[in-house]
Amino acid sequence: MMSEKKVVRYKLVRHKWPDEIEAEKKQRKRRIGIIALCVIFFFSGYGLNRFLSRSDVTNDKTFAKLSEVYTIMKNKFYFGKDKEDFNEQLINGAIKGMVDAGGDQHTMYLNNEQSENFTSSMEGSVVGIGVTMYALDDNTFIISDIIKDSPAEKAGLHAGDQIYAVDGKVLKNTSTEEVAKKVKGESGTKVKLEIIRSGKHIEKTITRKKVNGTVFSEIKGDTAKIELTTFAETSGDEFGRHLEDIKKAKVKHLIIDLRDNSGGYLKAALQIASYLMQDDQVIFKEDDHDGNITEYKTLNGYEHYTFDKLLILVNGGTASASEALTAALKEQAQAIVIGEKTYGKGTVQIPLPFKDGSMLKYTTGEWITPKGNKLNKVGITPDIKVAQEAAYVTGMPQLDKEEFAFDTVNEAASPVQIYLKFLGYAVDRTDAYFSYTSAKALTQYQKDHELKADGKIREEVCRSLVSDCLRKWRNDPYKYDLQLKKAMEIANEK
């Protein structure tokens, strides 16, 4: 979860964690699931003193030292008297220290708010407006996707719109979590957004509602495309319903888009694989702490769907459950993998909520493909490598000064010239040198968008360029999404 530019995807303005893209809110007691890995185990929280009083711990000198340090910090540390909830801070800090000492970025201790955000993201639905956002910086939030039939779509929001203000408050020096809280709310209530589109400020009042969906599909000719944004608890069933509709349309080929899908519940991956593989086939294996290898096979009672060509889109944001599913379909269902090398997260985590609302999410094992290949820190190399359109993957430039003109060497010049080229303006280069020709192109762009037309690069111009590029790319993905375009070409080959 995992991109060099600061990208946070929200399904209905929903948080995604950076270690597994991004990044996926509200833990519920779960039924005993299809397999043990999808069960959430609940444990009672123990105070540190009670923990340290256990016979198997007090005999250990190391834990005795920990207890002594805790007692000193709690009762004798000079600055402790001025700290609110200092006892809780000490315990949380000690737990975090133990977790961090493991050296595993996917094992983490989450406080109450982080725990709520994590578990809610896995639910598959949330009350909001139905958008996905890119956070370019603490002041700039760009809409990258609009969920079909969502309040955002009905209100006329577009991919590429910049959310400038929420309920009259301009978004400055804020976090993505704070933006999420502002946009979410109770179903039936209204939120007022001020957006910037092509340099113009537009106000939209949108009524919030519960929007379900982590799976989206569309049909183009003989080919259907299903996009999975995450593997939530509802994703497997959703995927099955989309397959039913696709079957009725009698399409020949299926494209599964797992790009920037950072994973989630392996239960959902098992369900989806069971629709596309045959009975009694191995989907993946688990190597646990004790070296035991457990095989997970296709589930009983699932209708099998077959296609002439099965294609999977992946990139560097494809991780965890997405990689497990991709590997299974590649090795067992002859799927063709297209795009860029995946992230390489082949471990499984179990979240353990405590009574106080905090949570420990820790790694319990490593996933192995049906043919015995490891995924962790390796990833999946696509069968057909296709780099994405440069304007789409180029992050917003960070200016080291307020503005600069042509005949200047500056790292910000390259992204600006790449954006201009994608938008159809006549630039003569895309490196860090800002040329006279490119400055002329920028001047024309500024005129076309009612910006100060002086050919100089500044933050306002950069934001407008990013927004316009994203809008153009999203509005015609079959033309500008180079990976999707390649998949369609392969599907249409005789």
Secondary structure, DSSP 8 states (H G I E B T S, - for coil): ---SS-----TTS----GGGTT-----------SSGGG---------HHHHHTSHHHHT-HHHHHHHHHHHHHHHT-GGGGGSTTHHHHHHHHHHHHHHHHT--TT-EEE-HHHHHHHHHHTSSEEEE--EEEEEEETTEEEEEEE-TTSHHHHTT--TT-EEEEETTEE--S--HHHHHHHH---TT-EEEEEEEETTEEEEEEEE-EEEE-SEEEEEETTEEEEEES-B-TTHHHHHHHHHHHHHHHT-SEEEEE-TT---B-HHHHHHHHHHHS-TT-EEEEEEETTS-EEEEE--TT------SEEEEEE-TT--THHHHHHHHHHHHS--EEEES------EEEEEEE-TTS-EEEEEEEEEE-TTS-B-TTT----SEE----HHHHS-----SSSEE-SSEE-TTHHHHHHHHHHTT---S--SSEE-HHHHHHHHHHHHHTTS--S--EEHHHHHHHHHHHHHHHHHSHHHH-HHHHHHHHHHH--
